[in-house]
Amino acid sequence: MEKPAVQRIGVFTSGGDAPGMNAAIRSVVRTCLHMGIECIGIRRGYHGLINGDFMPLNFESVSGLSRRGGTMLYSARSEDFKAKQGQERAGATCKLLGLDALVGIGGDGTFRGLLCLAQQGLSVIGIPGTIDNDIACSTYTIGFDSACNTALECIDKLRDTMQSHERCSVVEVMGRHAGHVALNVGVACGATAVLVPEQPIDFEADVIEPIRRARLAGRTHFMIIVAEGVQGGAYEVAKRITEATAMDPRVTILGHVQRGGAPTARDRIAATYMGYEAVRLLAEGKRCRVVALQGDEYVNYDITEALNMKKGLDPQTYTVMRALTGVK
């Protein structure tokens, strides 16, 4: 085995936590050990990097980590890092600890931070970890499948009580400005209607008519899935349903429960592959990249290129959703 281009790597998680982040940390550490590279864990993201909050990681410290939700390295958003002085302090910490490279697990904000550190001469690799699945360079992000499954489990339970009382349920799922969770969960649960921020909403055609058609077909309960980025949110949607139909919908905000729990097999496997690829790239001398999944293939992009990409909803899934809800 050739001598790796780096000798000591720091790994951290940043932004919102996602199931599978621990599996990615484990993969980074175990791959480092396999390649003869030392691995240091940075706690609390860029905040910890600025303040020197770190811990050495070894084989035993990551044993059994893949099945755990959350992130053992904690996560935090750092206002200080947004300023040049904070970025310089973070770079100084890397020099003090003798870090040749950093692996950051998170979303676009994490990647922008890595780019700032790359401009100081540090080798950096980003791994896409967010339940929103909104990283443009990658068709899949760590945590998305687990979040969808958690939301689906909750919605299935809600459907039982809605059916018992012949009610309309309006469920808001996470996704910030992205409707990937809402769209996929809506298709999986057989929702009456799905509202996402990426698409203009004709409330009469997209919500009221599907409810009416379902009622005329004999249905007495209705499930409306709303992405949190939809203007007005679930409560506004419920209010408009009441005005148009005289029904009294029940609103459920699933919230942060979607971030928790053990990751699914898909998230554990994707996280493991991405962690391995990140260390492999650094060992080969690559220095400013994002690991990504395109179809079934793990690829990598320059961070600047990755940040300039745009991502929309999967058109096929959106077409299927509209067909199954009866929207023309």
Secondary structure, DSSP 8 states (H G I E B T S, - for coil): ----S-SEEEEEE-SS--TTHHHHHHHHHHHHHHTT-EEEEETTHHHHHHHT-EEEE-TGGGTT-TT--S-TT-----SGGGSHHHHHHHHHHHHHHT-SEEEEEESHHHHHHHHHHHTTT-EEEEEEB-TT---TT-S--BTHHHHHHHHHHHHHHHHHHHHHHT-EEEEEE--TT--HHHHHHHHHHT-SEEE-TTS---HIIIIIHHHHHHHHTT---EEEEEETTSTTHHHHHHHHHHHHH----EEEE-GGGGG-S---HHHHHHHHHHHHHHHHHHHTT--EEEEEEETTEEEEEEHHHHHT------HHHHHHHHHHHT--
